[in-house]
Amino acid sequence: MISLRDLTVRYGDTVAVDGLTTDLEPGKIYGLLGRNGSGKTSLLSVLAAYRKAAGGSVTVNGVDPFENAQAMRDTVFVRDAPDVPQADRVGKVLGFFARLRPRWDAAYADHLAGTFGLDRRKRVSALSRGQRSALGVVIGLATRAPLTILDEAYLGMDAVARSVFQRELLADYLAHPRTIILSTHLIQEVADLFEEVLILDRGRLIVQEDTDTFRSRGVAVTGPEDAVETFVSGRTVLARQSLGGVRQATLYGSLDDDEQRRAGSAGLTLEPVGIQDLFVHLTSAERTPEAVR
């Protein structure tokens, strides 16, 4: 169980995480979304005990993870470039983690290394960007830490390798359940893995919902301009687009059966909005965090 209470992270005068309060239940895959500078990596760094919070509290299984040896052993934090010595060979790096991590699965690490085409004899400095990302993914998955944090860990991979990563992550999670936090900009590719979605915007948590509920909150209403505007009056409109006399309005908020029937009677078309599109609308520069609460 992860519990955050009024968590604040600062860099000088800059507030990266602003009074965040939430709980994350164990044994789920969480999607942590946010634009650049939203505070995602700062938050994850506190969870992984890489950084001490400036204010508030964080507990993982009831203890503050900072400088707590047991909590750190039970957490793995992999970023877009793995934090390993560049001069070491891949085999040495994997051997180091095998000695350091009590739940390390050497056979699974070998399987992943072969799947991603990692040469154990190569030095980390000689790996391509995609291979370095693959090394980070091997570390993140084979560690099998109760709290596994992947912060854009697979960003350097090509499309095929990313697809393999998604398949491996889901299969291993089902076989060995644990808490996994995925922070990503490639939302559309991995959204089906998320069980719960969290969105940070300018250091504040603006959305935390199970994925199906969050998906249901987005609806695109299309039809004659006047009919659309009448229907969406009083609702949270995330965006509008017009072409000739036709307008499309993106709403935030689910519609009940009666509202859907009323839309059909007015000649309006209703379509679902994907998680990525919802995210883009909710975090647009002109929208304030309070506007979607």
N, C-alpha and C positions, 0 to 999 in steps of 0.2 A: 504494500500500500504506500503510495506517495501522497504526502499531504503538504500543501503550501499555504501559508497564511501571511498575507500582506507582504509577499516577497518583493524585494526591491534590489535592483542591481544598477550601480552607477559607475561611470567612467568620468571622473572629474565632475563637471557640471552637467554631463549628459546622463539622462535616466534611460537605461536600456530596457529594464523591466520595471513596471510601475504598479506596485501594490497588488500583486497577483495572488489571488486566493482560489484554490481548487483542490480537489482530490482525484487521484487516478487509481482506479481499482487494479489489482494484480491480474495477470493472465490475459491481457488484451493487446491487440496491435493498434497503436494510436498513430494517427496522422497529424503531425504538427506543421501547420502551414502559416506562412507570413511572407511579406515582401522583404527585400533586402533592408536590413536595419530595423526590423520589427522586434528584435530581441530574442529570436529563436535560439541562436547559438549561446547567448548569454544565459538563458534559462537552462539549457541542457548542460552547460559547463558547471552550473551550481548543482544540478542533480547528480552529475558524475564526480563531484568533489574536486573539480579542477579550479573552482573559484569560490570564495566565501561571499555570501550575500551581504549587501550593504545594510539591509534592514529586513525585518520580518523573520520568518522561520521556514525551514524545509526539513522534513523527516522522511526517511525511507525505512519502512518497517519499524517505525517508532523511534528511530535514532537519527541524529544529524549526521549526514554522510561525510562532512568535511573532516579530514584527518582521522577517519575511522577505518581501520585496516580491514575489518570484516565487510563493511559496506562497500569499500573500494574493490575487494575481491569479487563481490557479487554484482559488480557493475562493469560493463565494457562500453566505451565511448569511442566510436570510429567516425572520423571526419573525412572530408573529401580527399585528403592526403594523409595516409596513416602515420601516426607519430612513432616512427621506428628509425634507427640509425641508417642513414643513407648508404654507408659503406658496407653494411652487413649483407650477406647473401640471403636469399629468400628462405632457404632451409634453416639457417641459423635463427632468423626471426621467428619462424614457426616453432622451432625448438625452444626458444626463449619463452614463448607463450605457453607451451606445453608444460614447462616447469613452474610457471607463475600462476596459472589458472587451474583451480582444483577440478573444474568440470570439463576441461579441454578434451575433445574427442579427436584423437590423432587420426583415426581411420577416416572420419568425416572431413578433416582438414585435407588429407591426401586426396580424397574424392573431389573436393572443391577445387583444389589446386590443379588437378588434372582436367577437370571440366573447363576451367578458365584458361588453360594452357600456360600456367605459370611454371617457369623453369627454376627449380630450387637452387641451381648453381649460379644464377644471375644475381648481381648486386642490386639492391633496391634503386640505386642511382641510375642503373642502366635500363630500368623498366620504363615502358611507355606510360602515358597518363592513364590509359585504360587498364594496364596491368597493375599499376599502383592501386587503383580503385578496387580491382579484383583482390589484391592482397588484403586490403582493408576489409572487404566483405568476408573473406576466408576467416580472418581474425574475429570479426564480429559474430559470425554464425557458429564457428567451431568452438568458441569460448563457452557457448551455451550459458551465459550469465543470466541470473534471474531478472536483471534489468539490462536490456540490450538497447543501446542508443546508436542510431545510424543517422548522422547529420550530413546529408548529401553524399553519403559514402560511395555511391555508385554513379556519381555524376559524370565521371570521365569515361564510362563504358559506352561501347556502341550499342545499337538497338538490340542486336542478338544477345549480347552479354547481359544487358539489363533484363531481357525476358527470362534468361536462365536464372538470374539472381532472384527475380520475383517467384519463379517456380520453386527454387530451392528454399527460399525463406518460408513460403507458405507450408511446404511439405515438412520442413524441420520444426516449424512452430506447432503444427498439428501433432507431430510425434513427441515433441518436447516443449510443452506449453511454458511460456514465460512472458514477461512484460516487454514489449518491443515498441520503441518510439521511433518513428520514421519522420525525419524532417526533409522535405523535398520541394523543389520547384517543378518537378516533372509530375504534376498532380494527376493528369489524365491517365498516365501509364499505370500508376500504382493505387489509384483510388479504391479499386475493388479489394485491396488488401486491408483497408482500414476498417476497424470495428467502431472506432470513435474518432471524431474530428475535433481538433482544437485549432483555432485561428487567433494569432496574435496580430495586433495592429498598433504600431507605435508604442510597444511595450505593454499593451493592455490586452487581456483576454476578452475577445468579443463574441466568440462562439465556442461552445463545448457541448456536443451532442453525439448520440450514436449516428452512424453513417446514414442509415435508412431514414431516420427522422430528418436529418439535415437535408438529404436529397429531396424529401417531400416538401420542403419549404420554398423551393424555387419553382416558379411557373412563369412561362412566357405566354402573354395574352396578345393575340393578333386579330385584327379586324379593322373595320372602318374607324377612322380617327375619333369621331364623336362617341361611338359606342364603347370604344376602349377606355376613353377618359371617364365616361360615366361609370363604367364597371370598376375602375381602379381607384375612384375617388375615396379618400380616407384610408387608403392602404399604403404600406411601405413600398414605394416604387424605386427599384435600384437603377433602372436605366430605361430610356425610351429611344426608339428608332422609328423613322418615318420614311416612306417612299410613296410619293403621290398622295393619295387619300388614305393609304393603309398605314397603320401604326402598330408597333409591337412594344409592349411594356413588360419589363421583367419585374415580377413581384417577389417580395420576401414574406412568406407566410402561406401556410397550406390552405386549400380551399375545401370546404365540406361539400357533401353531395348536392345540397340545395344550391350552393353557389355555382357549382359546375353545371347544373341544369340551367341556371339563369344565364350563364355565359353562352351555353349552346343556343338558348332561345334568342339571344341577342345577336346571333350570327358570329360569335367569336370562337376562335380556335385556341385550345389550351395545350401547351407542350411542356414536358419536364425540362429543367435546367440542370446541366451537369455540375458536379462539385467544382471543377475548375472555373467554370463560368460564374458560379455563385461566389467563389473566392475572389475573382477579379472584380466583380461588382461591389462586394462588401468592403474591399480594401482600396477602392479608388481614391485618388488623392483628394478629391473634393468631399468625400464622405467622412463624417466624424464617427468615432467608435460608438458614441451614444445613440447614433441614428439607427443602429440595428439591434439595440437591446430591447 
